[in-house]
Amino acid sequence: MSIKVISGGPLSLVQDLGRFGHQSIGVTTGGPMDEHAFSWANRLLGNLQDAAQIEVTLGHFSCEFEVNTTVAITGADLGVCINDVPVDIWQTHNVIAGDRLRFTAAKRGLRAYIAVVGGFKTTKTLNSCATVMRDQLGGLCGRGKSLMPVTVLIVPPAS
């Protein structure tokens, strides 16, 4: 049960609230740039506050759902569409397998967040999956990479 990235746009990262308690050894906290929008996405879905999400910067991100789920989209207005139909942000949307979510370009703001019920399943490094490219930490495989086409993110099974 997953979603497949079609286009990662200029910078799309997996984020949680960040890694804490490791600054003394030079590790950056990381986490979302817009913590308010990140927190609201998880709150709208009833997720744990630290559930992993996708942080999309400037738009031009697209993905295809391979599972039925509910998503919350918050943050900047990056021209989001589901199956090429514009949808509102700061609310939830039900998607079914085969649906495509796409961001066009930034209309207002820089970063938007995509959350799924239960959060994306990731590997944690130092108790976090927050992507910090400079430190090469976090993200899907723990190497601090942005999301690229054909990347697959695991979505928890529907309850």
N, CA, C and O atoms as a GROMACS GRO file, in nm:
protein
  636
    1MET      N    1   0.085  -0.116   0.000
    1MET     CA    2   0.000   0.000   0.000
    1MET      C    3   0.090   0.123   0.000
    1MET      O    4   0.166   0.146   0.094
    2SER      N    5   0.080   0.200  -0.108
    2SER     CA    6   0.178   0.306  -0.122
    2SER      C    7   0.129   0.418  -0.214
    2SER      O    8   0.022   0.410  -0.274
    3ILE      N    9   0.212   0.521  -0.222
    3ILE     CA   10   0.196   0.621  -0.326
    3ILE      C   11   0.327   0.627  -0.403
    3ILE      O   12   0.434   0.602  -0.348
    4LYS      N   13   0.318   0.659  -0.530
    4LYS     CA   14   0.435   0.666  -0.616
    4LYS      C   15   0.456   0.811  -0.658
    4LYS      O   16   0.364   0.875  -0.708
    5VAL      N   17   0.577   0.863  -0.638
    5VAL     CA   18   0.611   0.999  -0.678
    5VAL      C   19   0.632   1.000  -0.829
    5VAL      O   20   0.709   0.921  -0.883
    6ILE      N   21   0.561   1.090  -0.896
    6ILE     CA   22   0.576   1.107  -1.041
    6ILE      C   23   0.677   1.219  -1.067
    6ILE      O   24   0.764   1.205  -1.153
    7SER      N   25   0.664   1.330  -0.994
    7SER     CA   26   0.758   1.441  -1.003
    7SER      C   27   0.783   1.496  -0.863
    7SER      O   28   0.689   1.526  -0.789
    8GLY      N   29   0.909   1.508  -0.826
    8GLY     CA   30   0.944   1.560  -0.694
    8GLY      C   31   0.948   1.711  -0.686
    8GLY      O   32   0.963   1.767  -0.578
    9GLY      N   33   0.934   1.779  -0.802
    9GLY     CA   34   0.944   1.925  -0.801
    9GLY      C   35   1.083   1.968  -0.759
    9GLY      O   36   1.174   1.885  -0.751
   10PRO      N   37   1.102   2.098  -0.733
   10PRO     CA   38   1.235   2.147  -0.699
   10PRO      C   39   1.288   2.093  -0.565
   10PRO      O   40   1.409   2.073  -0.550
   11LEU      N   41   1.199   2.069  -0.468
   11LEU     CA   42   1.244   2.019  -0.339
   11LEU      C   43   1.124   1.967  -0.260
   11LEU      O   44   1.045   2.045  -0.207
   12SER      N   45   1.112   1.836  -0.253
   12SER     CA   46   1.008   1.773  -0.173
   12SER      C   47   1.076   1.676  -0.078
   12SER      O   48   1.154   1.590  -0.120
   13LEU      N   49   1.046   1.690   0.050
   13LEU     CA   50   1.117   1.615   0.153
   13LEU      C   51   1.020   1.545   0.246
   13LEU      O   52   0.909   1.592   0.267
   14VAL      N   53   1.062   1.433   0.302
   14VAL     CA   54   0.988   1.368   0.410
   14VAL      C   55   1.028   1.438   0.539
   14VAL      O   56   1.147   1.456   0.566
   15GLN      N   57   0.929   1.478   0.618
   15GLN     CA   58   0.957   1.546   0.744
   15GLN      C   59   0.869   1.491   0.856
   15GLN      O   60   0.755   1.451   0.834
   16ASP      N   61   0.925   1.491   0.977
   16ASP     CA   62   0.846   1.481   1.099
   16ASP      C   63   0.885   1.605   1.181
   16ASP      O   64   0.940   1.700   1.124
   17LEU      N   65   0.860   1.608   1.309
   17LEU     CA   66   0.887   1.730   1.386
   17LEU      C   67   1.036   1.756   1.411
   17LEU      O   68   1.071   1.862   1.461
   18GLY      N   69   1.122   1.662   1.377
   18GLY     CA   70   1.266   1.684   1.389
   18GLY      C   71   1.332   1.595   1.492
   18GLY      O   72   1.266   1.525   1.569
   19ARG      N   73   1.466   1.600   1.493
   19ARG     CA   74   1.542   1.518   1.588
   19ARG      C   75   1.602   1.609   1.695
   19ARG      O   76   1.670   1.707   1.665
   20PHE      N   77   1.574   1.574   1.817
   20PHE     CA   78   1.614   1.656   1.930
   20PHE      C   79   1.711   1.580   2.020
   20PHE      O   80   1.708   1.457   2.028
   21GLY      N   81   1.798   1.656   2.089
   21GLY     CA   82   1.890   1.595   2.184
   21GLY      C   83   2.023   1.555   2.124
   21GLY      O   84   2.103   1.489   2.190
   22HIS      N   85   2.048   1.594   1.999
   22HIS     CA   86   2.173   1.556   1.935
   22HIS      C   87   2.254   1.677   1.888
   22HIS      O   88   2.354   1.661   1.818
   23GLN      N   89   2.212   1.797   1.925
   23GLN     CA   90   2.281   1.917   1.882
   23GLN      C   91   2.423   1.922   1.938
   23GLN      O   92   2.512   1.981   1.876
   24SER      N   93   2.446   1.863   2.053
   24SER     CA   94   2.579   1.866   2.114
   24SER      C   95   2.683   1.792   2.032
   24SER      O   96   2.803   1.815   2.048
   25ILE      N   97   2.639   1.703   1.944
   25ILE     CA   98   2.732   1.633   1.855
   25ILE      C   99   2.725   1.688   1.712
   25ILE      O  100   2.776   1.627   1.618
   26GLY      N  101   2.660   1.805   1.698
   26GLY     CA  102   2.659   1.873   1.568
   26GLY      C  103   2.548   1.834   1.474
   26GLY      O  104   2.554   1.867   1.356
   27VAL      N  105   2.446   1.764   1.524
   27VAL     CA  106   2.335   1.723   1.438
   27VAL      C  107   2.224   1.827   1.443
   27VAL      O  108   2.176   1.864   1.550
   28THR      N  109   2.184   1.872   1.326
   28THR     CA  110   2.077   1.971   1.313
   28THR      C  111   1.943   1.909   1.350
   28THR      O  112   1.920   1.790   1.325
   29THR      N  113   1.856   1.987   1.410
   29THR     CA  114   1.723   1.940   1.449
   29THR      C  115   1.640   1.900   1.328
   29THR      O  116   1.573   1.797   1.332
   30GLY      N  117   1.643   1.980   1.222
   30GLY     CA  118   1.560   1.951   1.104
   30GLY      C  119   1.413   1.973   1.136
   30GLY      O  120   1.379   2.045   1.229
   31GLY      N  121   1.326   1.910   1.058
   31GLY     CA  122   1.183   1.923   1.076
   31GLY      C  123   1.121   2.019   0.978
   31GLY      O  124   1.191   2.074   0.892
   32PRO      N  125   0.991   2.041   0.988
   32PRO     CA  126   0.921   2.123   0.889
   32PRO      C  127   0.956   2.271   0.900
   32PRO      O  128   0.981   2.322   1.009
   33MET      N  129   0.958   2.338   0.787
   33MET     CA  130   0.982   2.483   0.786
   33MET      C  131   0.860   2.559   0.837
   33MET      O  132   0.874   2.665   0.897
   34ASP      N  133   0.740   2.504   0.815
   34ASP     CA  134   0.617   2.566   0.863
   34ASP      C  135   0.552   2.469   0.961
   34ASP      O  136   0.465   2.390   0.924
   35GLU      N  137   0.595   2.477   1.086
   35GLU     CA  138   0.548   2.384   1.188
   35GLU      C  139   0.397   2.396   1.211
   35GLU      O  140   0.332   2.296   1.244
   36HIS      N  141   0.342   2.514   1.196
   36HIS     CA  142   0.198   2.535   1.213
   36HIS      C  143   0.120   2.454   1.109
   36HIS      O  144   0.027   2.381   1.144
   37ALA      N  145   0.157   2.466   0.982
   37ALA     CA  146   0.088   2.391   0.876
   37ALA      C  147   0.109   2.241   0.893
   37ALA      O  148   0.015   2.163   0.875
   38PHE      N  149   0.230   2.200   0.928
   38PHE     CA  150   0.260   2.059   0.951
   38PHE      C  151   0.170   2.003   1.062
   38PHE      O  152   0.108   1.898   1.045
   39SER      N  153   0.164   2.074   1.173
   39SER     CA  154   0.084   2.028   1.287
   39SER      C  155  -0.064   2.018   1.252
   39SER      O  156  -0.131   1.924   1.294
   40TRP      N  157  -0.115   2.115   1.176
   40TRP     CA  158  -0.256   2.112   1.139
   40TRP      C  159  -0.288   1.994   1.047
   40TRP      O  160  -0.396   1.935   1.059
   41ALA      N  161  -0.199   1.959   0.958
   41ALA     CA  162  -0.225   1.845   0.870
   41ALA      C  163  -0.245   1.718   0.951
   41ALA      O  164  -0.339   1.642   0.926
   42ASN      N  165  -0.158   1.695   1.050
   42ASN     CA  166  -0.175   1.576   1.134
   42ASN      C  167  -0.299   1.586   1.220
   42ASN      O  168  -0.368   1.486   1.243
   43ARG      N  169  -0.328   1.704   1.269
   43ARG     CA  170  -0.447   1.724   1.353
   43ARG      C  171  -0.575   1.696   1.274
   43ARG      O  172  -0.667   1.633   1.326
   44LEU      N  173  -0.580   1.741   1.150
   44LEU     CA  174  -0.700   1.718   1.067
   44LEU      C  175  -0.730   1.570   1.046
   44LEU      O  176  -0.845   1.531   1.028
   45LEU      N  177  -0.625   1.487   1.049
   45LEU     CA  178  -0.642   1.344   1.024
   45LEU      C  179  -0.648   1.261   1.152
   45LEU      O  180  -0.672   1.141   1.148
   46GLY      N  181  -0.626   1.326   1.265
   46GLY     CA  182  -0.623   1.251   1.391
   46GLY      C  183  -0.495   1.171   1.408
   46GLY      O  184  -0.492   1.074   1.484
   47ASN      N  185  -0.389   1.210   1.338
   47ASN     CA  186  -0.259   1.143   1.347
   47ASN      C  187  -0.187   1.183   1.475
   47ASN      O  188  -0.223   1.282   1.540
   48LEU      N  189  -0.084   1.106   1.510
   48LEU     CA  190   0.009   1.150   1.612
   48LEU      C  191   0.072   1.279   1.564
   48LEU      O  192   0.089   1.298   1.444
   49GLN      N  193   0.107   1.369   1.654
   49GLN     CA  194   0.159   1.500   1.612
   49GLN      C  195   0.288   1.492   1.535
   49GLN      O  196   0.322   1.585   1.462
   50ASP      N  197   0.363   1.382   1.549
   50ASP     CA  198   0.493   1.367   1.484
   50ASP      C  199   0.487   1.278   1.358
   50ASP      O  200   0.592   1.244   1.303
   51ALA      N  201   0.367   1.242   1.312
   51ALA     CA  202   0.356   1.153   1.196
   51ALA      C  203   0.422   1.215   1.073
   51ALA      O  204   0.407   1.334   1.046
   52ALA      N  205   0.495   1.133   1.000
   52ALA     CA  206   0.571   1.179   0.883
   52ALA      C  207   0.480   1.228   0.772
   52ALA      O  208   0.373   1.172   0.747
   53GLN      N  209   0.525   1.335   0.706
   53GLN     CA  210   0.452   1.397   0.594
   53GLN      C  211   0.550   1.429   0.482
   53GLN      O  212   0.671   1.412   0.496
   54ILE      N  213   0.494   1.476   0.371
   54ILE     CA  214   0.576   1.528   0.262
   54ILE      C  215   0.566   1.680   0.267
   54ILE      O  216   0.458   1.737   0.270
   55GLU      N  217   0.682   1.745   0.267
   55GLU     CA  218   0.692   1.890   0.260
   55GLU      C  219   0.728   1.926   0.116
   55GLU      O  220   0.836   1.891   0.067
   56VAL      N  221   0.637   1.997   0.048
   56VAL     CA  222   0.656   2.034  -0.093
   56VAL      C  223   0.695   2.182  -0.098
   56VAL      O  224   0.625   2.267  -0.043
   57THR      N  225   0.807   2.212  -0.164
   57THR     CA  226   0.853   2.350  -0.176
   57THR      C  227   0.832   2.398  -0.319
   57THR      O  228   0.880   2.336  -0.414
   58LEU      N  229   0.760   2.508  -0.334
   58LEU     CA  230   0.736   2.578  -0.461
   58LEU      C  231   0.643   2.505  -0.558
   58LEU      O  232   0.608   2.562  -0.662
   59GLY      N  233   0.602   2.385  -0.530
   59GLY     CA  234   0.509   2.314  -0.618
   59GLY      C  235   0.577   2.220  -0.715
   59GLY      O  236   0.689   2.174  -0.692
   60HIS      N  237   0.507   2.193  -0.826
   60HIS     CA  238   0.554   2.103  -0.932
   60HIS      C  239   0.579   1.961  -0.883
   60HIS      O  240   0.659   1.888  -0.940
   61PHE      N  241   0.509   1.922  -0.776
   61PHE     CA  242   0.514   1.787  -0.722
   61PHE      C  243   0.391   1.712  -0.770
   61PHE      O  244   0.284   1.772  -0.781
   62SER      N  245   0.405   1.584  -0.801
   62SER     CA  246   0.288   1.502  -0.832
   62SER      C  247   0.313   1.359  -0.788
   62SER      O  248   0.426   1.311  -0.784
   63CYS      N  249   0.204   1.292  -0.753
   63CYS     CA  250   0.212   1.153  -0.711
   63CYS      C  251   0.084   1.080  -0.747
   63CYS      O  252  -0.020   1.142  -0.773
   64GLU      N  253   0.093   0.948  -0.748
   64GLU     CA  254  -0.024   0.863  -0.774
   64GLU      C  255  -0.046   0.772  -0.655
   64GLU      O  256   0.048   0.710  -0.605
   65PHE      N  257  -0.169   0.765  -0.608
   65PHE     CA  258  -0.204   0.680  -0.495
   65PHE      C  259  -0.227   0.538  -0.544
   65PHE      O  260  -0.297   0.516  -0.643
   66GLU      N  261  -0.170   0.444  -0.475
   66GLU     CA  262  -0.191   0.303  -0.505
   66GLU      C  263  -0.276   0.238  -0.397
   66GLU      O  264  -0.281   0.115  -0.386
   67VAL      N  265  -0.342   0.322  -0.318
   67VAL     CA  266  -0.422   0.276  -0.204
   67VAL      C  267  -0.533   0.378  -0.179
   67VAL      O  268  -0.516   0.497  -0.207
   68ASN      N  269  -0.644   0.333  -0.127
   68ASN     CA  270  -0.750   0.425  -0.083
   68ASN      C  271  -0.708   0.480   0.053
   68ASN      O  272  -0.670   0.405   0.142
   69THR      N  273  -0.716   0.612   0.068
   69THR     CA  274  -0.679   0.673   0.195
   69THR      C  275  -0.740   0.813   0.204
   69THR      O  276  -0.811   0.856   0.113
   70THR      N  277  -0.712   0.881   0.312
   70THR     CA  278  -0.753   1.020   0.328
   70THR      C  279  -0.626   1.102   0.346
   70THR      O  280  -0.535   1.064   0.420
   71VAL      N  281  -0.621   1.216   0.277
   71VAL     CA  282  -0.506   1.305   0.286
   71VAL      C  283  -0.550   1.440   0.340
   71VAL      O  284  -0.666   1.480   0.324
   72ALA      N  285  -0.457   1.508   0.404
   72ALA     CA  286  -0.478   1.648   0.443
   72ALA      C  287  -0.370   1.728   0.374
   72ALA      O  288  -0.254   1.688   0.369
   73ILE      N  289  -0.410   1.843   0.319
   73ILE     CA  290  -0.315   1.931   0.251
   73ILE      C  291  -0.324   2.067   0.319
   73ILE      O  292  -0.430   2.128   0.325
   74THR      N  293  -0.210   2.113   0.370
   74THR     CA  294  -0.206   2.240   0.441
   74THR      C  295  -0.088   2.322   0.392
   74THR      O  296  -0.006   2.275   0.313
   75GLY      N  297  -0.079   2.445   0.441
   75GLY     CA  298   0.034   2.530   0.410
   75GLY      C  299   0.005   2.624   0.295
   75GLY      O  300  -0.106   2.675   0.281
   76ALA      N  301   0.107   2.647   0.213
   76ALA     CA  302   0.099   2.743   0.104
   76ALA      C  303   0.004   2.697  -0.005
   76ALA      O  304  -0.021   2.578  -0.023
   77ASP      N  305  -0.048   2.794  -0.078
   77ASP     CA  306  -0.132   2.764  -0.194
   77ASP      C  307  -0.040   2.742  -0.312
   77ASP      O  308   0.008   2.836  -0.375
   78LEU      N  309  -0.017   2.614  -0.343
   78LEU     CA  310   0.070   2.576  -0.454
   78LEU      C  311  -0.011   2.520  -0.570
   78LEU      O  312   0.042   2.444  -0.652
   79GLY      N  313  -0.139   2.557  -0.578
   79GLY     CA  314  -0.222   2.514  -0.689
   79GLY      C  315  -0.245   2.364  -0.691
   79GLY      O  316  -0.213   2.298  -0.790
   80VAL      N  317  -0.300   2.309  -0.583
   80VAL     CA  318  -0.316   2.164  -0.572
   80VAL      C  319  -0.441   2.115  -0.645
   80VAL      O  320  -0.547   2.178  -0.640
   81CYS      N  321  -0.426   2.001  -0.713
   81CYS     CA  322  -0.536   1.936  -0.786
   81CYS      C  323  -0.534   1.787  -0.754
   81CYS      O  324  -0.428   1.729  -0.732
   82ILE      N  325  -0.651   1.727  -0.752
   82ILE     CA  326  -0.663   1.582  -0.749
   82ILE      C  327  -0.733   1.544  -0.878
   82ILE      O  328  -0.844   1.588  -0.905
   83ASN      N  329  -0.667   1.460  -0.957
   83ASN     CA  330  -0.717   1.422  -1.090
   83ASN      C  331  -0.748   1.545  -1.174
   83ASN      O  332  -0.850   1.551  -1.243
   84ASP      N  333  -0.658   1.643  -1.168
   84ASP     CA  334  -0.667   1.768  -1.244
   84ASP      C  335  -0.786   1.857  -1.208
   84ASP      O  336  -0.820   1.948  -1.282
   85VAL      N  337  -0.848   1.830  -1.094
   85VAL     CA  338  -0.956   1.914  -1.043
   85VAL      C  339  -0.902   1.991  -0.923
   85VAL      O  340  -0.860   1.928  -0.825
   86PRO      N  341  -0.902   2.125  -0.927
   86PRO     CA  342  -0.851   2.202  -0.813
   86PRO      C  343  -0.927   2.169  -0.685
   86PRO      O  344  -1.049   2.154  -0.685
   87VAL      N  345  -0.851   2.157  -0.575
   87VAL     CA  346  -0.912   2.129  -0.444
   87VAL      C  347  -0.862   2.233  -0.344
   87VAL      O  348  -0.759   2.296  -0.363
   88ASP      N  349  -0.938   2.247  -0.237
   88ASP     CA  350  -0.904   2.343  -0.132
   88ASP      C  351  -0.797   2.285  -0.041
   88ASP      O  352  -0.786   2.164  -0.022
   89ILE      N  353  -0.717   2.377   0.015
   89ILE     CA  354  -0.617   2.337   0.114
   89ILE      C  355  -0.674   2.360   0.254
   89ILE      O  356  -0.781   2.418   0.269
   90TRP      N  357  -0.604   2.314   0.353
   90TRP     CA  358  -0.643   2.322   0.494
   90TRP      C  359  -0.767   2.238   0.522
   90TRP      O  360  -0.851   2.274   0.604
   91GLN      N  361  -0.776   2.125   0.452
   91GLN     CA  362  -0.883   2.030   0.479
   91GLN      C  363  -0.843   1.893   0.429
   91GLN      O  364  -0.737   1.876   0.369
   92THR      N  365  -0.928   1.794   0.455
   92THR     CA  366  -0.899   1.656   0.414
   92THR      C  367  -0.970   1.624   0.283
   92THR      O  368  -1.069   1.686   0.245
   93HIS      N  369  -0.915   1.523   0.214
   93HIS     CA  370  -0.973   1.475   0.089
   93HIS      C  371  -0.959   1.324   0.085
   93HIS      O  372  -0.852   1.271   0.117
   94ASN      N  373  -1.064   1.255   0.048
   94ASN     CA  374  -1.058   1.110   0.028
   94ASN      C  375  -1.003   1.083  -0.112
   94ASN      O  376  -1.047   1.145  -0.209
   95VAL      N  377  -0.908   0.992  -0.122
   95VAL     CA  378  -0.854   0.952  -0.251
   95VAL      C  379  -0.866   0.801  -0.264
   95VAL      O  380  -0.868   0.728  -0.164
   96ILE      N  381  -0.874   0.755  -0.388
   96ILE     CA  382  -0.880   0.611  -0.414
   96ILE      C  383  -0.762   0.572  -0.501
   96ILE      O  384  -0.700   0.655  -0.566
   97ALA      N  385  -0.732   0.442  -0.500
   97ALA     CA  386  -0.620   0.392  -0.580
   97ALA      C  387  -0.636   0.439  -0.724
   97ALA      O  388  -0.743   0.428  -0.783
   98GLY      N  389  -0.528   0.492  -0.779
   98GLY     CA  390  -0.529   0.545  -0.915
   98GLY      C  391  -0.543   0.696  -0.921
   98GLY      O  392  -0.513   0.756  -1.025
   99ASP      N  393  -0.587   0.760  -0.813
   99ASP     CA  394  -0.598   0.906  -0.811
   99ASP      C  395  -0.459   0.969  -0.815
   99ASP      O  396  -0.362   0.914  -0.761
  100ARG      N  397  -0.451   1.085  -0.880
  100ARG     CA  398  -0.325   1.160  -0.886
  100ARG      C  399  -0.341   1.295  -0.818
  100ARG      O  400  -0.438   1.368  -0.841
  101LEU      N  401  -0.245   1.326  -0.734
  101LEU     CA  402  -0.239   1.455  -0.667
  101LEU      C  403  -0.126   1.533  -0.733
  101LEU      O  404  -0.018   1.479  -0.757
  102ARG      N  405  -0.152   1.661  -0.763
  102ARG     CA  406  -0.051   1.742  -0.832
  102ARG      C  407  -0.054   1.884  -0.780
  102ARG      O  408  -0.161   1.941  -0.758
  103PHE      N  409   0.065   1.940  -0.761
  103PHE     CA  410   0.080   2.082  -0.729
  103PHE      C  411   0.132   2.150  -0.855
  103PHE      O  412   0.225   2.100  -0.919
  104THR      N  413   0.073   2.263  -0.892
  104THR     CA  414   0.122   2.337  -1.007
  104THR      C  415   0.237   2.426  -0.960
  104THR      O  416   0.348   2.377  -0.945
  105ALA      N  417   0.213   2.552  -0.936
  105ALA     CA  418   0.319   2.643  -0.892
  105ALA      C  419   0.269   2.728  -0.776
  105ALA      O  420   0.148   2.742  -0.754
  106ALA      N  421   0.363   2.785  -0.705
  106ALA     CA  422   0.329   2.867  -0.589
  106ALA      C  423   0.245   2.988  -0.629
  106ALA      O  424   0.286   3.069  -0.712
  107LYS      N  425   0.128   2.997  -0.567
  107LYS     CA  426   0.041   3.115  -0.585
  107LYS      C  427   0.058   3.210  -0.467
  107LYS      O  428   0.058   3.332  -0.482
  108ARG      N  429   0.073   3.150  -0.348
  108ARG     CA  430   0.092   3.228  -0.225
  108ARG      C  431   0.165   3.139  -0.126
  108ARG      O  432   0.114   3.034  -0.087
  109GLY      N  433   0.284   3.180  -0.085
  109GLY     CA  434   0.365   3.102   0.007
  109GLY      C  435   0.462   3.010  -0.066
  109GLY      O  436   0.467   3.007  -0.189
  110LEU      N  437   0.538   2.933   0.013
  110LEU     CA  438   0.643   2.849  -0.044
  110LEU      C  439   0.626   2.700  -0.019
  110LEU      O  440   0.662   2.618  -0.104
  111ARG      N  441   0.572   2.663   0.098
  111ARG     CA  442   0.572   2.523   0.137
  111ARG      C  443   0.433   2.474   0.173
  111ARG      O  444   0.357   2.540   0.245
  112ALA      N  445   0.402   2.356   0.121
  112ALA     CA  446   0.275   2.288   0.153
  112ALA      C  447   0.308   2.150   0.209
  112ALA      O  448   0.418   2.099   0.190
  113TYR      N  449   0.212   2.093   0.278
  113TYR     CA  450   0.231   1.963   0.344
  113TYR      C  451   0.122   1.866   0.301
  113TYR      O  452   0.005   1.901   0.290
  114ILE      N  453   0.165   1.742   0.276
  114ILE     CA  454   0.074   1.632   0.243
  114ILE      C  455   0.087   1.530   0.355
  114ILE      O  456   0.194   1.474   0.378
  115ALA      N  457  -0.024   1.506   0.424
  115ALA     CA  458  -0.027   1.404   0.528
  115ALA      C  459  -0.129   1.298   0.488
  115ALA      O  460  -0.228   1.328   0.422
  116VAL      N  461  -0.104   1.174   0.529
  116VAL     CA  462  -0.199   1.066   0.508
  116VAL      C  463  -0.238   1.010   0.644
  116VAL      O  464  -0.163   1.023   0.741
  117VAL      N  465  -0.354   0.948   0.651
  117VAL     CA  466  -0.398   0.888   0.776
  117VAL      C  467  -0.291   0.790   0.824
  117VAL      O  468  -0.251   0.700   0.751
  118GLY      N  469  -0.245   0.808   0.947
  118GLY     CA  470  -0.144   0.720   1.004
  118GLY      C  471  -0.001   0.762   0.975
  118GLY      O  472   0.092   0.708   1.034
  119GLY      N  473   0.020   0.858   0.884
  119GLY     CA  474   0.154   0.904   0.849
  119GLY      C  475   0.225   0.807   0.755
  119GLY      O  476   0.190   0.690   0.748
  120PHE      N  477   0.324   0.858   0.684
  120PHE     CA  478   0.403   0.772   0.596
  120PHE      C  479   0.497   0.688   0.680
  120PHE      O  480   0.548   0.734   0.782
  121LYS      N  481   0.520   0.564   0.638
  121LYS     CA  482   0.610   0.474   0.710
  121LYS      C  483   0.753   0.500   0.664
  121LYS      O  484   0.782   0.496   0.544
  122THR      N  485   0.841   0.528   0.759
  122THR     CA  486   0.979   0.566   0.726
  122THR      C  487   1.076   0.496   0.821
  122THR      O  488   1.036   0.435   0.920
  123THR      N  489   1.203   0.507   0.788
  123THR     CA  490   1.310   0.461   0.876
  123THR      C  491   1.359   0.582   0.954
  123THR      O  492   1.381   0.689   0.897
  124LYS      N  493   1.376   0.565   1.084
  124LYS     CA  494   1.422   0.677   1.168
  124LYS      C  495   1.571   0.667   1.192
  124LYS      O  496   1.626   0.560   1.214
  125THR      N  497   1.636   0.784   1.189
  125THR     CA  498   1.777   0.797   1.223
  125THR      C  499   1.784   0.894   1.339
  125THR      O  500   1.737   1.008   1.329
  126LEU      N  501   1.842   0.851   1.449
  126LEU     CA  502   1.847   0.932   1.570
  126LEU      C  503   1.706   0.978   1.610
  126LEU      O  504   1.684   1.095   1.640
  127ASN      N  505   1.614   0.885   1.608
  127ASN     CA  506   1.475   0.903   1.653
  127ASN      C  507   1.392   0.996   1.566
  127ASN      O  508   1.292   1.051   1.614
  128SER      N  509   1.428   1.016   1.440
  128SER     CA  510   1.352   1.104   1.353
  128SER      C  511   1.372   1.064   1.208
  128SER      O  512   1.476   1.008   1.171
  129CYS      N  513   1.272   1.093   1.125
  129CYS     CA  514   1.286   1.074   0.980
  129CYS      C  515   1.302   1.209   0.909
  129CYS      O  516   1.306   1.213   0.786
  130ALA      N  517   1.311   1.319   0.986
  130ALA     CA  518   1.322   1.452   0.926
  130ALA      C  519   1.440   1.457   0.829
  130ALA      O  520   1.552   1.419   0.865
  131THR      N  521   1.416   1.504   0.708
  131THR     CA  522   1.520   1.512   0.607
  131THR      C  523   1.605   1.637   0.629
  131THR      O  524   1.553   1.748   0.628
  132VAL      N  525   1.734   1.616   0.648
  132VAL     CA  526   1.831   1.725   0.656
  132VAL      C  527   1.938   1.693   0.552
  132VAL      O  528   2.029   1.612   0.577
  133MET      N  529   1.927   1.756   0.436
  133MET     CA  530   2.016   1.724   0.326
  133MET      C  531   2.162   1.753   0.359
  133MET      O  532   2.250   1.674   0.324
  134ARG      N  533   2.189   1.864   0.427
  134ARG     CA  534   2.327   1.900   0.461
  134ARG      C  535   2.393   1.792   0.545
  134ARG      O  536   2.510   1.760   0.524
  135ASP      N  537   2.319   1.735   0.640
  135ASP     CA  538   2.373   1.632   0.728
  135ASP      C  539   2.358   1.492   0.671
  135ASP      O  540   2.406   1.395   0.730
  136GLN      N  541   2.292   1.481   0.556
  136GLN     CA  542   2.265   1.351   0.492
  136GLN      C  543   2.194   1.256   0.589
  136GLN      O  544   2.230   1.139   0.602
  137LEU      N  545   2.091   1.311   0.655
  137LEU     CA  546   2.012   1.235   0.752
  137LEU      C  547   1.864   1.241   0.715
  137LEU      O  548   1.817   1.339   0.657
  138GLY      N  549   1.794   1.136   0.750
  138GLY     CA  550   1.649   1.135   0.736
  138GLY      C  551   1.602   1.103   0.597
  138GLY      O  552   1.677   1.056   0.512
  139GLY      N  553   1.473   1.129   0.576
  139GLY     CA  554   1.410   1.092   0.449
  139GLY      C  555   1.372   0.946   0.450
  139GLY      O  556   1.373   0.881   0.555
  140LEU      N  557   1.340   0.894   0.334
  140LEU     CA  558   1.292   0.756   0.327
  140LEU      C  559   1.397   0.653   0.364
  140LEU      O  560   1.367   0.558   0.437
  141CYS      N  561   1.517   0.669   0.316
  141CYS     CA  562   1.622   0.569   0.339
  141CYS      C  563   1.726   0.614   0.441
  141CYS      O  564   1.826   0.545   0.461
  142GLY      N  565   1.703   0.727   0.504
  142GLY     CA  566   1.794   0.774   0.606
  142GLY      C  567   1.918   0.846   0.553
  142GLY      O  568   2.012   0.871   0.629
  143ARG      N  569   1.920   0.881   0.424
  143ARG     CA  570   2.039   0.944   0.365
  143ARG      C  571   2.020   1.092   0.333
  143ARG      O  572   2.107   1.154   0.271
  144GLY      N  573   1.907   1.149   0.373
  144GLY     CA  574   1.886   1.292   0.355
  144GLY      C  575   1.863   1.336   0.211
  144GLY      O  576   1.906   1.444   0.171
  145LYS      N  577   1.796   1.254   0.133
  145LYS     CA  578   1.770   1.284  -0.008
  145LYS      C  579   1.628   1.337  -0.028
  145LYS      O  580   1.536   1.301   0.046
  146SER      N  581   1.612   1.423  -0.129
  146SER     CA  582   1.478   1.470  -0.165
  146SER      C  583   1.405   1.360  -0.242
  146SER      O  584   1.467   1.265  -0.291
  147LEU      N  585   1.274   1.373  -0.252
  147LEU     CA  586   1.193   1.273  -0.323
  147LEU      C  587   1.211   1.288  -0.474
  147LEU      O  588   1.203   1.398  -0.527
  148MET      N  589   1.234   1.179  -0.539
  148MET     CA  590   1.257   1.176  -0.683
  148MET      C  591   1.148   1.093  -0.750
  148MET      O  592   1.078   1.017  -0.683
  149PRO      N  593   1.132   1.109  -0.883
  149PRO     CA  594   1.034   1.026  -0.954
  149PRO      C  595   1.057   0.878  -0.927
  149PRO      O  596   1.170   0.831  -0.915
  150VAL      N  597   0.948   0.806  -0.919
  150VAL     CA  598   0.941   0.662  -0.896
  150VAL      C  599   0.969   0.625  -0.750
  150VAL      O  600   0.965   0.507  -0.716
  151THR      N  601   0.996   0.723  -0.665
  151THR     CA  602   1.006   0.695  -0.522
  151THR      C  603   0.871   0.645  -0.475
  151THR      O  604   0.767   0.697  -0.515
  152VAL      N  605   0.871   0.545  -0.390
  152VAL     CA  606   0.747   0.489  -0.336
  152VAL      C  607   0.745   0.512  -0.186
  152VAL      O  608   0.839   0.476  -0.116
  153LEU      N  609   0.637   0.570  -0.137
  153LEU     CA  610   0.618   0.593   0.005
  153LEU      C  611   0.510   0.498   0.055
  153LEU      O  612   0.404   0.486  -0.007
  154ILE      N  613   0.536   0.432   0.165
  154ILE     CA  614   0.443   0.335   0.220
  154ILE      C  615   0.337   0.409   0.304
  154ILE      O  616   0.367   0.495   0.386
  155VAL      N  617   0.213   0.372   0.278
  155VAL     CA  618   0.098   0.428   0.350
  155VAL      C  619   0.040   0.317   0.438
  155VAL      O  620   0.026   0.204   0.391
  156PRO      N  621   0.008   0.346   0.563
  156PRO     CA  622  -0.050   0.244   0.649
  156PRO      C  623  -0.181   0.191   0.593
  156PRO      O  624  -0.253   0.265   0.526
  157PRO      N  625  -0.214   0.066   0.619
  157PRO     CA  626  -0.342   0.012   0.572
  157PRO      C  627  -0.458   0.086   0.636
  157PRO      O  628  -0.450   0.130   0.751
  158ALA      N  629  -0.568   0.100   0.560
  158ALA     CA  630  -0.688   0.164   0.613
  158ALA      C  631  -0.745   0.079   0.724
  158ALA      O  632  -0.743  -0.044   0.717
  159SER      N  633  -0.796   0.148   0.830
  159SER     CA  634  -0.853   0.070   0.941
  159SER      C  635  -0.999   0.045   0.922
  159SER      O  636  -1.062  -0.019   1.005
   0.00000   0.00000   0.00000
